[in-house]
Amino acid sequence: AQERLKTWEITDDFWNKVESNIPTHPRVPGKQYRRKPGGGKKARYRDRLYFSAIVYVLRTGIIWNALPRLQFDNITSQAVHKKFMQWPRAGVLSETLAAGLMEYDEMEGIAWEWQSADGTQGKAPPALEAVGPNPADRGKNGSKKNLLVDANGIPLSLVATGANRHGSAVLDELPRNRVAPLDFGHVQSIEQNLCLDAGCVGKAQLVMSHGMKPHIRPRGEEKKAIERHGFKPKRWIVEAAHSWFNRFRKLLVRFEKTYIAYRGLLHLAAAMIIMNTIMRIYPVL
């Protein structure tokens, strides 16, 4: 039997998708360089080692300085964090997420007919961007993770905001950030439904402006339908998707100060969720 991978270990297939998005000679726009691209001292560590260390931090939830150096060829936590900050700015993690979605759409097919959206709040003590007073935590610093998923819980779009920003405020941004489908004409012919909770009452016109049919149930109505008719709600899959993100312990309490760093972790977690789903449906023989 094939040995089961640890949660922070990455497969060769997943790494190939990440590696294809990593720039060969990344440079900061506007900064003056004295050497030509590719000049200077050769890199001591491979990009895969950096990526493995980043995934380890994301999965275990440890602070960057607590990275076990002996487990990662004695690489320093400062070097890993520096590399992590470079990749979201270069679009590496967002492109990896898009590549994972495209592969899932090609192999399994995104379930566009029924989609769901919702947000969840969390603590963010040192955050400086995309943060606000959390009304559920006595006004302390907090962030909100807003998700749009398909009928199987696959994340199609995510937006991070302050905890004080209402979920209905991102209803325009979430559909616009969805990945472009492989067969655009086929998806356009599908009647797309969007399930929302009672907090989005009055936002039906905004949802319809994106070509989607809104399903917004008042509080308690969904529970009554379940008790009376055995109704199976479709919106609750987004709650399951939020629980999948919570398995990445670095996301439980946000310690990233900048929005781009926090969004990078979210993109990486979403890409891993999609790749794990593909591996579960189509295991390597």
Phi, psi and chi 1 to 4 in degrees:
 res  aa     phi    psi   chi1   chi2   chi3   chi4
   1 ALA       -  145.1      -      -      -      -
   2 GLN   -72.1  133.8 -173.3  177.1    2.7      -
   3 GLU   -69.1  135.6 -174.9  178.7   -6.6      -
   4 ARG   -75.0  134.8 -176.5  175.0 -179.1  179.3
   5 LEU   -73.9  148.2  -67.6  174.4      -      -
   6 LYS   -70.7  158.7  -65.8 -178.2  173.7   62.0
   7 THR   -62.9  -23.4   57.7      -      -      -
   8 TRP   -98.7   -1.0   57.6   80.6      -      -
   9 GLU   -85.2  145.9  -66.9  178.9  -18.5      -
  10 ILE  -116.6  147.2   57.0  175.5      -      -
  11 THR   -85.5  162.9   62.9      -      -      -
  12 ASP   -63.6  -36.0  -66.7  -23.1      -      -
  13 ASP   -64.5  -44.6 -172.1   39.1      -      -
  14 PHE   -65.4  -42.9 -174.0   29.9      -      -
  15 TRP   -63.0  -36.8  168.9 -117.0      -      -
  16 ASN   -60.5  -35.8  -69.4  -24.6      -      -
  17 LYS   -71.7  -36.4  -69.3  175.3  177.1   54.9
  18 VAL   -71.2  -44.4  177.0      -      -      -
  19 GLU   -61.3  -35.3 -172.7  178.7   26.1      -
  20 SER   -65.9  -17.3   62.7      -      -      -
  21 ASN   -99.8   -4.4  -62.5  -43.0      -      -
  22 ILE   -84.2  124.2  -63.6  177.1      -      -
  23 PRO   -65.8  143.2   21.8  -30.6      -      -
  24 THR   -68.8  -44.8  -52.2      -      -      -
  25 HIS  -131.3   78.1  -55.4  -65.9      -      -
  26 PRO   -65.9  139.8   25.0  -33.0      -      -
  27 ARG  -138.2  144.4  -61.5 -146.7  156.3 -172.2
  28 VAL   -79.1  125.7  179.2      -      -      -
  29 PRO   -60.3  135.3  -21.7   32.0      -      -
  30 GLY    87.0  -10.6      -      -      -      -
  31 LYS   -89.0  137.8 -176.4  177.4  178.9  179.5
  32 GLN   -86.0  130.5  -62.7  -67.4  -31.8      -
  33 TYR  -117.3  140.9  -69.3   88.6      -      -
  34 ARG   -88.5  -21.7  -58.9  177.1   65.0  179.6
  35 ARG  -106.3  156.4  -64.9 -171.3  178.7   93.9
  36 LYS   -75.0  158.4  -64.5 -179.8  179.3  179.8
  37 PRO   -56.3  129.6  -25.1   33.7      -      -
  38 GLY    93.0   -7.7      -      -      -      -
  39 GLY   -82.1  172.7      -      -      -      -
  40 GLY    88.0 -168.6      -      -      -      -
  41 LYS   -69.0  138.6 -173.6  170.9   63.6  174.7
  42 LYS   -71.1  149.2  -60.9  -58.9  179.2 -177.1
  43 ALA   -64.4  138.2      -      -      -      -
  44 ARG   -80.1  -35.2 -180.0  179.9  176.6 -176.6
  45 TYR  -114.8  147.8  -60.0  104.8      -      -
  46 ARG   -76.7  153.2  -63.4  175.0  -67.5  108.8
  47 ASP   -62.6  -30.8  -75.9  -26.5      -      -
  48 ARG   -64.6  -33.5 -179.2  163.6 -176.7  168.4
  49 LEU   -67.4  -41.6 -176.2   65.6      -      -
  50 TYR   -60.6  -45.5  -75.0  106.1      -      -
  51 PHE   -64.0  -41.4 -174.8   71.8      -      -
  52 SER   -61.2  -40.1  -62.0      -      -      -
  53 ALA   -67.2  -37.8      -      -      -      -
  54 ILE   -65.1  -43.5  -68.1  169.8      -      -
  55 VAL   -63.1  -37.7  170.8      -      -      -
  56 TYR   -61.2  -44.8 -177.3   87.8      -      -
  57 VAL   -64.1  -43.4  171.7      -      -      -
  58 LEU   -62.5  -41.8  174.6   62.3      -      -
  59 ARG   -74.7  -43.7  -86.0  -64.4 -164.9  179.6
  60 THR   -85.6  -25.6   60.7      -      -      -
  61 GLY    83.0    9.3      -      -      -      -
  62 ILE   -70.9  160.2   61.9  172.4      -      -
  63 ILE   -73.4  157.0   61.1  174.3      -      -
  64 TRP   -59.1  -38.7  -68.4   97.1      -      -
  65 ASN   -69.5  -13.8  -73.2  -21.4      -      -
  66 ALA   -92.5    9.0      -      -      -      -
  67 LEU   -59.4  126.1 -177.8   73.4      -      -
  68 PRO   -70.7  104.1   24.9  -32.1      -      -
  69 ARG   -64.0  -38.5  -65.2 -179.1   59.0  176.2
  70 LEU   -63.6  -27.2  -65.4  178.8      -      -
  71 GLN   -76.4  -18.0 -171.3  170.2  -29.1      -
  72 PHE  -126.1   50.0  -64.2   97.9      -      -
  73 ASP    56.5   33.5 -158.9   15.9      -      -
  74 ASN    65.2   24.0 -149.8   31.9      -      -
  75 ILE   -73.8  145.5 -166.2  172.1      -      -
  76 THR   -83.4  151.2   64.4      -      -      -
  77 SER   -66.7  -31.3   59.4      -      -      -
  78 GLN   -63.7  -39.8  -67.3   84.4   -7.3      -
  79 ALA   -67.4  -38.9      -      -      -      -
  80 VAL   -65.6  -44.4  173.4      -      -      -
  81 HIS   -66.2  -37.3 -173.8 -100.5      -      -
  82 LYS   -62.4  -43.6 -179.1  179.5  178.9 -179.3
  83 LYS   -65.0  -39.5 -177.4   69.5   70.7  172.3
  84 PHE   -61.4  -39.0  165.8   69.4      -      -
  85 MET   -71.4  -26.7  -66.5  -57.9  -64.7      -
  86 GLN   -73.1  -41.3  -71.1  175.0   -5.9      -
  87 TRP   -67.4  -43.2  -76.5  -10.4      -      -
  88 PRO   -61.9  -36.4  -23.2   34.2      -      -
  89 ARG   -65.9  -31.7  -65.8 -169.1 -179.0   99.8
  90 ALA   -84.9   -1.6      -      -      -      -
  91 GLY    78.1   16.6      -      -      -      -
  92 VAL   -63.9  -47.7  173.3      -      -      -
  93 LEU   -74.8  -36.8  -56.7 -179.9      -      -
  94 SER   -67.9  -36.8   59.1      -      -      -
  95 GLU   -70.7  -32.3  -70.1  173.4    7.3      -
  96 THR   -65.3  -40.9  -59.5      -      -      -
  97 LEU   -62.4  -44.6  170.2   58.3      -      -
  98 ALA   -63.3  -39.6      -      -      -      -
  99 ALA   -65.3  -39.2      -      -      -      -
 100 GLY   -64.2  -41.3      -      -      -      -
 101 LEU   -65.0  -40.2  -82.3  169.4      -      -
 102 MET   -64.4  -40.4  -64.8  -68.7  -80.3      -
 103 GLU   -66.9  -41.0 -180.0  174.0   -7.2      -
 104 TYR   -64.0  -40.3  178.3   83.2      -      -
 105 ASP   -64.5  -36.4 -168.8   22.5      -      -
 106 GLU   -73.0  -38.6 -177.6  178.5    4.7      -
 107 MET   -86.6  -42.9  -62.5  179.9   68.9      -
 108 GLU  -112.7  -36.5 -176.4   67.9   12.3      -
 109 GLY    95.4  119.7      -      -      -      -
 110 ILE   -68.6  133.1  -66.0  174.9      -      -
 111 ALA   -83.3   83.9      -      -      -      -
 112 TRP   -74.3  -21.6  -64.4  100.0      -      -
 113 GLU   -62.2  -44.0 -174.7  175.5   -0.8      -
 114 TRP  -121.4  115.5  -73.1   97.4      -      -
 115 GLN  -120.6  155.8  -59.4  170.0   47.3      -
 116 SER  -137.4  150.3  -54.6      -      -      -
 117 ALA  -139.8  142.8      -      -      -      -
 118 ASP  -168.8  166.5 -160.8    5.3      -      -
 119 GLY  -129.8  158.1      -      -      -      -
 120 THR  -137.3  143.3 -177.8      -      -      -
 121 GLN   -97.4  155.4  -59.8  165.5  -21.3      -
 122 GLY  -153.1  164.7      -      -      -      -
 123 LYS   -72.8  146.3  -62.6  176.8 -177.5  -69.5
 124 ALA  -148.7   69.1      -      -      -      -
 125 PRO   -55.5  -50.2  -22.0   32.2      -      -
 126 PRO   -96.2    4.7   34.6  -29.3      -      -
 127 ALA   -63.8  143.0      -      -      -      -
 128 LEU  -114.1  -19.4  -59.3  176.3      -      -
 129 GLU  -128.7  150.8  -59.8  171.7   -3.8      -
 130 ALA    51.6   51.1      -      -      -      -
 131 VAL  -142.5  154.2   65.4      -      -      -
 132 GLY  -165.5  169.2      -      -      -      -
 133 PRO   -63.3  126.1   20.0  -30.0      -      -
 134 ASN   -83.6  114.7 -170.3  -16.5      -      -
 135 PRO   -66.1  -18.5   23.2  -31.9      -      -
 136 ALA   -94.8    2.5      -      -      -      -
 137 ASP  -136.5   44.3 -167.7   24.3      -      -
 138 ARG    55.5   33.6  -63.2  174.7  -67.8  173.6
 139 GLY    77.0   12.3      -      -      -      -
 140 LYS   -75.7  163.4  -63.1 -179.9 -178.9  178.4
 141 ASN   -56.6  133.2  -92.8    7.8      -      -
 142 GLY  -154.5  157.2      -      -      -      -
 143 SER  -123.2  157.9  -70.4      -      -      -
 144 LYS  -123.2  132.8  178.0  179.4  -76.3 -172.2
 145 LYS  -103.0  115.8  176.2  173.5   78.6  -91.2
 146 ASN  -104.6  127.3  -58.7  -82.2      -      -
 147 LEU  -120.1  144.4  -75.6 -180.0      -      -
 148 LEU  -122.9  121.5  174.4   65.5      -      -
 149 VAL  -125.8  162.8  -57.5      -      -      -
 150 ASP   -87.4 -170.8   76.1  -15.4      -      -
 151 ALA   -66.7  -16.2      -      -      -      -
 152 ASN  -104.0    5.6  -62.3  -44.0      -      -
 153 GLY    87.6    6.5      -      -      -      -
 154 ILE   -71.0  123.9  -63.3  -63.1      -      -
 155 PRO   -68.9  119.5   22.1  -30.6      -      -
 156 LEU   -97.4  -25.8  -56.2  177.3      -      -
 157 SER  -160.0  146.9  176.3      -      -      -
 158 LEU  -146.4  143.3   55.0   88.6      -      -
 159 VAL  -137.8  130.9  175.7      -      -      -
 160 ALA  -101.4  132.6      -      -      -      -
 161 THR  -137.5  177.5   64.1      -      -      -
 162 GLY   -69.8  153.2      -      -      -      -
 163 ALA   -66.4  -20.4      -      -      -      -
 164 ASN   -86.8   -3.2   59.1  -29.7      -      -
 165 ARG   -89.1  126.6 -170.3  176.1  178.6 -169.4
 166 HIS   -66.3  144.7 -162.0  -86.5      -      -
 167 GLY   -59.6  -31.4      -      -      -      -
 168 SER   -68.3  -16.0   60.7      -      -      -
 169 ALA   -72.2  -16.9      -      -      -      -
 170 VAL  -106.9   11.1  -62.9      -      -      -
 171 LEU   -65.1  -23.4  -86.2 -176.5      -      -
 172 ASP   -82.3  -35.2 -175.1   44.6      -      -
 173 GLU   -76.7  -38.3 -166.8  171.9   -6.4      -
 174 LEU   -60.6  -51.3  -81.0  171.8      -      -
 175 PRO   -64.8  -33.6  -21.2   33.0      -      -
 176 ARG   -67.7  -26.3  -77.7 -167.9  -72.2  107.7
 177 ASN   -89.4    3.9  -71.7  -10.7      -      -
 178 ARG   -66.4  152.4  -70.4 -180.0  -60.7  175.7
 179 VAL   -67.6  145.0   65.0      -      -      -
 180 ALA   -72.2  129.0      -      -      -      -
 181 PRO   -68.8  153.9   25.4  -33.4      -      -
 182 LEU   -65.6  -45.3  -69.8  174.2      -      -
 183 ASP  -108.6   86.7 -170.3  -12.5      -      -
 184 PHE   -62.9  -40.6 -173.6   78.9      -      -
 185 GLY   -62.8  -40.4      -      -      -      -
 186 HIS   -65.4  -43.4  171.8   67.0      -      -
 187 VAL   -65.3  -36.7  173.0      -      -      -
 188 GLN   -63.8  -27.6  -72.7  -66.7   98.8      -
 189 SER   -81.5  -11.0   65.4      -      -      -
 190 ILE   -85.8  135.4  -61.9  174.8      -      -
 191 GLU   -76.2  109.8 -176.9 -176.2   23.9      -
 192 GLN   -92.9  129.2  -61.0 -174.4   42.3      -
 193 ASN  -112.6  141.7  -58.5  -88.2      -      -
 194 LEU  -122.7  118.0 -178.9   59.6      -      -
 195 CYS   -94.1  129.4  -59.6      -      -      -
 196 LEU  -133.2  162.2  -58.2  164.7      -      -
 197 ASP   -88.7 -178.3   61.7   11.1      -      -
 198 ALA   -67.5  -16.5      -      -      -      -
 199 GLY   -68.2  -12.9      -      -      -      -
 200 CYS  -102.7   16.5  -63.6      -      -      -
 201 VAL   -58.8  132.9  170.2      -      -      -
 202 GLY    94.6    0.3      -      -      -      -
 203 LYS  -107.9   18.5  -61.0  -66.9 -177.7  178.8
 204 ALA   -63.2  -41.2      -      -      -      -
 205 GLN   -63.5  -37.3  -71.4  -64.9  -29.3      -
 206 LEU   -64.6  -40.6  179.0   59.7      -      -
 207 VAL   -65.5  -43.7  174.4      -      -      -
 208 MET   -65.7  -25.3  -72.0 -171.5  -71.8      -
 209 SER   -66.1  -17.4   68.3      -      -      -
 210 HIS   -99.1   14.1  -69.4  -79.6      -      -
 211 GLY    74.7   25.7      -      -      -      -
 212 MET  -121.5  147.5  -52.8  171.7   77.5      -
 213 LYS   -92.4  120.1 -177.8  178.6  178.9 -179.7
 214 PRO   -79.1  143.6   28.4  -32.3      -      -
 215 HIS  -129.7   97.1  -64.5  -94.8      -      -
 216 ILE  -119.4  108.9  -52.2  172.1      -      -
 217 ARG   -96.1  134.8  -74.7 -178.7  172.6  -90.6
 218 PRO   -61.6  162.2  -20.3   31.5      -      -
 219 ARG   -60.4  131.9  -61.8 -174.6 -172.7  -82.5
 220 GLY    88.3  -20.7      -      -      -      -
 221 GLU   -67.3  -39.5 -177.7  179.1  -47.7      -
 222 GLU   -63.8  -40.5 -161.8  169.8   62.4      -
 223 LYS   -64.6  -40.4 -176.7  178.9  178.8 -179.2
 224 LYS   -65.7  -39.1  -67.2  177.4 -178.7  177.2
 225 ALA   -64.5  -35.5      -      -      -      -
 226 ILE   -66.2  -44.0  -65.6  172.1      -      -
 227 GLU   -68.2  -36.1  -66.2  173.0  -10.5      -
 228 ARG   -86.1  -43.8  -67.5  176.2 -177.1  173.7
 229 HIS  -117.5    3.9  -46.7  -67.3      -      -
 230 GLY    65.9   28.4      -      -      -      -
 231 PHE   -63.9  134.5  170.4   75.6      -      -
 232 LYS  -101.0  109.0 -175.5  178.5 -180.0 -179.2
 233 PRO   -69.0  144.4   25.1  -32.6      -      -
 234 LYS   -97.6  -17.7  -66.8 -178.5  170.6   61.8
 235 ARG   -74.1  -24.0 -174.3 -171.9   65.5   83.5
 236 TRP   -69.9  -10.7  -71.8    7.1      -      -
 237 ILE   -64.6  -28.9 -171.7   63.3      -      -
 238 VAL   -70.0  -28.6   70.3      -      -      -
 239 GLU   -67.4  -38.7  -51.1  -69.8   -9.1      -
 240 ALA   -63.9  -39.1      -      -      -      -
 241 ALA   -62.8  -39.0      -      -      -      -
 242 HIS   -62.5  -37.1  -83.0  -65.0      -      -
 243 SER   -67.1  -31.9   72.9      -      -      -
 244 TRP   -65.3  -39.8  -60.6  -20.1      -      -
 245 PHE   -65.7  -32.8  -83.4   87.3      -      -
 246 ASN   -69.0  -14.4  -71.0  -19.0      -      -
 247 ARG   -73.7  -13.7  -64.4  175.6 -172.9  177.0
 248 PHE   -90.9   99.7  -62.3   85.1      -      -
 249 ARG   -64.6  -20.0  -61.4  177.4   66.6   86.9
 250 LYS   -68.6  -17.6 -167.3   67.1  172.9  172.7
 251 LEU   -93.8  -10.6  -59.3  178.0      -      -
 252 LEU   -64.6  -45.3  -69.7  176.7      -      -
 253 VAL  -124.5  123.3  177.7      -      -      -
 254 ARG   -81.0  121.1  174.5 -172.4  167.5 -174.4
 255 PHE  -113.3    1.1  -73.9  100.2      -      -
 256 GLU   -79.6  129.4  -86.4   54.0   50.7      -
 257 LYS   -75.9  -39.2  -66.3 -177.9 -180.0 -179.7
 258 THR   -95.0  155.4   62.4      -      -      -
 259 TYR   -67.8  -39.5  171.6   69.4      -      -
 260 ILE   -66.0  -34.4 -166.6  168.7      -      -
 261 ALA   -70.2  -43.8      -      -      -      -
 262 TYR   -65.5  -42.2 -177.9   54.8      -      -
 263 ARG   -64.4  -35.2 -173.9 -178.2   61.7  178.9
 264 GLY   -61.7  -41.8      -      -      -      -
 265 LEU   -64.3  -40.0  -69.8  177.1      -      -
 266 LEU   -64.5  -42.9  -69.3  174.2      -      -
 267 HIS   -63.3  -41.0  -76.5  164.1      -      -
 268 LEU   -66.5  -42.3  178.8   53.5      -      -
 269 ALA   -62.7  -42.6      -      -      -      -
 270 ALA   -63.8  -40.7      -      -      -      -
 271 ALA   -63.6  -38.6      -      -      -      -
 272 MET   -69.4  -36.5  -67.3 -175.2   68.2      -
 273 ILE   -61.6  -43.7  -71.1  171.3      -      -
 274 ILE   -66.9  -44.9  -65.4  168.2      -      -
 275 MET   -65.8  -38.0  -70.1  -54.7  -59.5      -
 276 ASN   -64.2  -35.4  -72.7  -21.2      -      -
 277 THR   -65.9  -42.9  -57.3      -      -      -
 278 ILE   -62.0  -43.4  -65.8  174.4      -      -
 279 MET   -66.4  -33.1  -70.5  173.3   60.1      -
 280 ARG   -71.1  -37.3 -172.2  170.8   62.6 -108.6
 281 ILE   -78.1  -40.2  -60.4  173.7      -      -
 282 TYR  -122.8   75.1  -55.8   99.1      -      -
 283 PRO   -65.9  148.6   24.3  -32.7      -      -
 284 VAL   -73.0  126.6  179.2      -      -      -
 285 LEU   -81.7      -  -61.2  179.6      -      -
